[in-house]
């Protein structure tokens, strides 16, 4: 749980965080406690506000950005009836396939359902079972007592808004992966009766849909009193993470992409049309900006590869571990990477450490290090990790450009990985585009939520945001490095073509 005080101009005045427990169930589930979220929100907010009483008195709104694709059944009093089923929980996959079986099988779903979903929504449920579409069916079939008591099914953002205001609502982006909405008109997102009937969940268990900028009302009096906030503090509906990050990155104008580098990564860009590219697993979907859709192209694991490198290779807790108490290991990795020439002395890394989502959706793919010899060192491997993630993003960029109908000239970069200067330069060289490093890139989601809140209050418009966003540095491609990475990219994609059948055999 992360909370911040943010001025309308985007300045992050202060910041607090509190860890949340992940619960893995014996049957393969992944859950978190909504009550633990709420208590963490209260305690982190109290610490934050107590350090700056003057700013606390000036608070005008609360606006949230959260993880998406979580499902919480709540009763009429707003009480969570069980833990939240998270986006990584795949227990509902069999339930989803049974619900939507058809006479022709396309990715596990009937062809008639696929065409209907794509026409109305722009996408379709993931047959992995990671969406609320599958979570709700899991609850219906395996937890019938809870299903019977459920008043509404809420996503993560919706639950926090319920606790803040008492209202049972979903935003246009939080409801998306329930796959029951007609998204053909961006300013009129509403439930599609035929999809609701098909989803297998009673229509009255779905919440009211509101825009991301909707003012839901004043903060509940008891919450305002506990946090010592003004009683007229407003709550704005907010957005899920990739929607908010696009705003916080300042990528508001049509066709201007941003790249988020976190545990996973994505490229998004606002566009004036609804469109789906089935073959590259990307679509433009409802977002916070009126009259617009957000192209979203997701990749499974980016910075997660570096976490793996840190925890399982460099500082794996075995007999070889001597000293892991380095204050910021990722800064050390930057220093090491800068000593290695582009191309990592021939070492190449493919970052598919837990499958891939786009431009190919393939759960069987796995990571690999290639071309290691006795001449190579750990330094080469570290640089190869950073380059491999960038090469994977280049793989995604071609279908993104095709989707946008134009060549990308510059990309705003945000997220924890965007704090690395050497990585930003690697991305500029690998992608052969200008990389604009947003100032304080790790705060992009929070800043995006703040700006959505400010738009909701009428204090700014979305058109004001490009002049409010600040950049640390602009990285230009270096021609000599571009030539090296052009060659590496051809090898990178060739590895996929030649290795995919082997991965399918190894990871059925």
N, C-alpha and C positions, 0 to 999 in steps of 0.2 A: 504494500500500500504506500503510495507516494502522494504527498500533498505539497502544494506550493502557493505562495503569495505572488501574484503576477499583476503588474500594472498594465493599463490598457495599451501602452506603447510596446508591450512585450517584454519588458524588463522583469527578470525573475528576482524578486526581492529576497526570498528565503525559501528553504526547501527542507522537507522532513520525509523519512521513510521508515517503514516497519515491515519485517518479514512476515510472510504468510505460509502456513504449513500446507504441504501437498500430501494428500491421502491416496495411497495406491491400494485398491481393494484386491482380495484374493482372486476374484473373477476377472481381473484385468482392467478394472475401472480406475479413473483418475478424477479426484474430487478436491474441492476446497469448501470450507465452512463459510456460508454467507454471514453468520453471526460473528465469526472471527474477522471477516472483512470490516464489518461495521465497528467492532471494538477497536480495530487497528486504525480505522479512519478517525474515530473520536480521540484516541490517545495521541496519534501523530499530529492531528490538528491542534490539540491543546498545547503540545510542546511548541509547535510552530507559532501559534498566536501569542503565547505567553512571552515569547522573546521580542515581540514587536507590537506592543499594545496600541501604538498610534495607528499602525497599518491595520490592525484588527478592527479598530473603530471605523476605518474607511472602507471596509469590505462592502461591496454592493451586490455581489452575486457569487454563487457557487456553480461550477460547471465541470462535469466529469468526462474523462476519457478512460476507457477500460479495454481489457481483453474482450474479444468477441466469441461467439459460438459456444457459450455456456448456457446451461438450462437449470432454472430453479423453479420448482412448483411451490406456490404460496397459497395460503388459505384466504378467506375473506378479510381476516384481520391483518393480512400482510405478513404472517409468520411463515418462514421457510419450513417446508415439510420434510426436507432432506437436504443433504449437502448438494452443492452445485456440481452438475456433471460437466466437466471441462471439455475444451476443444480437442484434447488428445485422447479422450475416452471413446473407444470404438465398440463398446458392448452392444450398441444398438444396430450394428450393421445387418445382422440376420433379420431383425424386425423390419428394417427399412426395405430389404429385398423382398420379403414376403408381402409387404404392403403394396409395393409397386411392381410386382411381377407382371410380365406381359408376354405377348406371343413372339416378339423378336427381342433378343437380348442385346442391349447396347450398354456396356459398362455395368451390367448387372440390373439395368432398368429397362422396362418395356419401351419400345421406340415411340409409341404414341405419347407416353408420359414425357419422354425427353423433348420431343418437339413442342409439346404444350408448355413445359417449364421454360424452355429457351425463348419462345415467343413472348411469354408474359413477363418472366422475371429477368431474363438475361443469362441465367445459369441453371443449375440443378443440384439436388442433394449429392453430397459426396458419398459414394457407395462404401467408403471406409467406415461410415457411421459417426463421423466426427461432428456433424451438424446438429443443431436443435431438432431438425426434422426427424433424425433417428433417436435423439435423446428422449423426445416426448413419447415415441412409440415404445422405447425401452421401459419407461415408467408405466405406460398403459398396460403392457403385457406382463411385466415382472414385478411391479409394485402396484397392484390394482387398488389397494386400500388408499395409498397416497394419491393415485389418479382420481379416485372418487372424491377425495377431499379437496382437490386442486381447484382453486377459483381462477387463477391465471398462471400461465407459464411465462416466466420472465427471463430475459438475458441478463448478463452481469450488470450492464449499464442501467437497465430498467429497474433492477433490484435496488441499486444505490439511490436512484431517483425516488423510488417508493419510500425508502427509509428517510429521505430528506424532506419529502412533501406529502406523503400519504397517497399519491396518485399512482394508479396502475396503467402505465403507458409504455410504449416502445417507440424508438426513433426509426426513421426510414432506413437507417443502416443496421440497427441492432436486430430488426425483424427479418432482415434479408435472408439469412441462412435457415429460417424456418421454411422458406420456399413456398410461401402461400400468398404472395402479393403480386398485383399487377403493376409493373414498373415502367409501363410504356410512356407515361407522361411524367416527367421528373418532378413537377409540382403537384401531382395528384397521385401519390403512391397510396394504394388502397388494397384491401383484401380481394382476391379473385375467388368468387364463390366456388368455381369448379376445382381450384387447387385446394381450398379449404376442405371441400367434401372428400377429395382424394387423399388428404394427408392423414386421415384416420384419427384425428383429434377433434373433439367438439368445438364448434366455432366460438362459443361463449367463453372458452378457456384461453382465448387469444386476446391480448391487450389492445387498447386504442393506439392508433399510430399517429405520431406527431413529427413535425420537422425538427431537425437538430437544433435550430435556433429558437424553438418554442419556449416561452417563459411559462414554466409549470406552476408558478405561484411563489408565495413566500415560504421561506424555510419554516418547518414545524416549530412551534413555540418552545417545546421542550428541548429540541436540538439547539436552537438559538441560545437558550438559557445555559445549556451545558457548555457550549463553546464560547459563551460571552460575546455573541455576535448580535448586531442590530436585528430587531424583530422584522424589519422590512427587507432583510436580505433575500434577494430573489434566487430562485433555482432555475437555470437554463438547461434544457434537455441534454445537450452534449452529443458525444459521438464515440464510436469504437475507435481503436487505435490507429488503423491506417487512414481513416477519414480525418481524424484530428491531426495526424502527422503531416498530411498534405497541406493543411492550413498553417500549421506551425513552421513548415519549411518555406512558407511564402510562395508556394507553387500554385497560385490562384488562377493565372491566365490560362486560357485554353491551350492545350498541347504542351504546357511547360511541365516536364517530369521532375519528380524527386525520387531519390534512392534512399531507402531506409536500411541501415546496417545495424541490426541487432542480432539476437540469437538466430532468427531467420532474417530474410531480407525481402524487399519488394520494390518494384517500380510502379508508381502511380502517376496519372496525369488527368486533370479535368478536361472533359470533352463535351461538345454540345449534342451528342447523339448516344443512343443506346445501341450497343453492338456486342456480338459474341464471336470469338475465334475459338471454335471447339478444338481444333488441332493443336493450338498452342496453349490451351487451358487458361484463357484470359477473357475478361469481359469488362464492359463499362457498366457500373452499378450505381444505385442511389447514393447520394452524398450530402454534404452540408450546404453546398453552394446552390442557391435557387437556379432552376433551369438548366442544371448541369448534371452530368454523370461523372464517375471517377473510374477511369481505366485502372484495373488492379491486376498486376502480374506478380504472383507470389513464388518465391523459391524457398525450399524447405529448410535449409540450414546454411547460415553464413557465419556469423561470429561464434555460433555453436561449435564450429570446427576448431576455433582457437581455444575455447573452453576445454574441448577434448584434448587438444595438444598440451595445454597446461596441466590438466588433472590426470591424464592417463599416459603421457609420454615424459614431459619434463619433470613434473612433480608427483608422479604416481606414488602412492603410499605403500612402498615395499622396502626391501632391504637396501635398495640403492638410494633412497631418499635421505639427504643429509640436511638440507636447509631450504624450506619453502616459504619462509617469512619475508618475502620481498613485498614492499608496500604496494607496488602496482606493476605486476608482471607484464602487462600489455605495453607499458611504456618501455620496459626493457626489451621486449620483442621488437619494438620500433627501432631502437638503437641497433640491435643485431641485424635487422633487415636492411638498414641503410648501408651496412658494410658489404652487402652481397650485390653483385651486379644484376641488372635486369635479366631475367631468364633463369635465375637461381642456379647458375653453373650446370644447366642441363636437367635439373630435377623438376618434375611436373607433378602437380597434385590435382586430383579430381575430388571435389568436396561433397559428394553425394552420400554423406555419412549415414543418412537415414532416409534414403530414397529422394525423389525429386517431384515437384509439383508443376513447374513450368520452366522451359517451353515444352517439356515432356512430362506427363504424369506417370511415374513409374516407381512403385514402392520397392522394387527389387534392387535398384541401383545401390552401390556402396562406394565409399571413398577408396582412393588408391594413390600410392606414391610410385612414380615411374622413373626409370633411368638413373637409379642410384648406383654409384660406383665407389670404389675405395678412395677416390679423390674427394668425394663429397663429405660435408660436415653437417652438424646439427643446424648451423647457420643457414645453409642452403635449404634445408627442409623447412625452416621457419619462413623464409621468404617464399618458398613454393606454396605454402599454405595461403598466404595473402594473395599471391598471384592467381592461384587456382580459383579462389572465390571470385576474383575480378573476371577471370576468363568465363566462369559460369554466368556471371551477369551479362557479359558480352553476348553469350549464347541467347540470352533472353532479349537483348536489345533489338535484334533484327525483327522478330515478330511484333515488338512494341512499335517500332518505326512503321511497319506495314499497317498496323492497327491505326496509328495516328495519321497515316498517309503523308508523312514527311520525315526528313532526316532530323534527328535530334542534334541540336547544336550545343546545348548546355544542360547540365543536371544539377539541381540542388541536392546536397547530400546531408543527411541527418542520422541520428542514432548514436549509440555508444561507439561503434566502429569509425564514425566520421570524426572522432577526436584525434585520430592518427593522421599526422601530416604525410608520412611516407605512404600510407595506404591510399590517401586521397590522390597522391601523384600516380601511384600504380593504376588506380581506376582511370585517371585521365589518359594515361598511356595505353592501357589495354582497350578502353572503349573508344579512344581517339575523339573525345569530346571534352569540352570545357567543364571542369568540376568546380562548383561553387560551394565552399564549405560554410554552412550556416553557423553563425556565432552560437556558442553554447548548444551544440547539436543534440546533446543528450536530453535537453528540455523540450524538444520539438513537440511531443505529444501534449505536454502540459501547457505550453504556449499556445498550441492550436486550440485546446479546450478554452483557454482564457479568451482568445479572440472570437471563438464561437459565442461565448457568453457575452462579450462586448457587443457583437452584432445583434444578439437577441435583445439586449437592452436598448439598442438604437444609438449606442455611443460611437460606433464606427460602422463602416460598410465593408464587405469583403473586398471591394475595389481599393480600399485604403491599405490593405495588408502588404502588398508588394513594396510600398515605400517604408513600411515599418520594419520589415525583416532586415537583419544585418548579417554581413558575411565576414568571417575571419580572413579568408584567403581565397583566391581564384587560381586554380591549377590548370595550366595549359599543357596539352600533349607535347611530349618531346619527340621529334621526328625519328631520331635514332632508336628510341625505345619502342615507338609504334611499329617499326619494321620487325623488331625482335618478336613482339607480341602477336603480330599478324601471323608469323610462322608458327608460334606456339598454339595459337587458336586453331589452326588447321589440324594440328596433331591432337589437340584436346577433343574436338568433335569426332575425329577419327577413332579415338579411344572409345568414345561412347558407342559408335556404330559397331566396332569389333568386339566390345566387351559385354554389350547388353544381354546377349543370349547366355553368356557364362554367368552373369549375375542372376538371371532368371532361374538358371539351373541350381545355383548355390543358395538362392533365397526364394524358394517357391512360395 
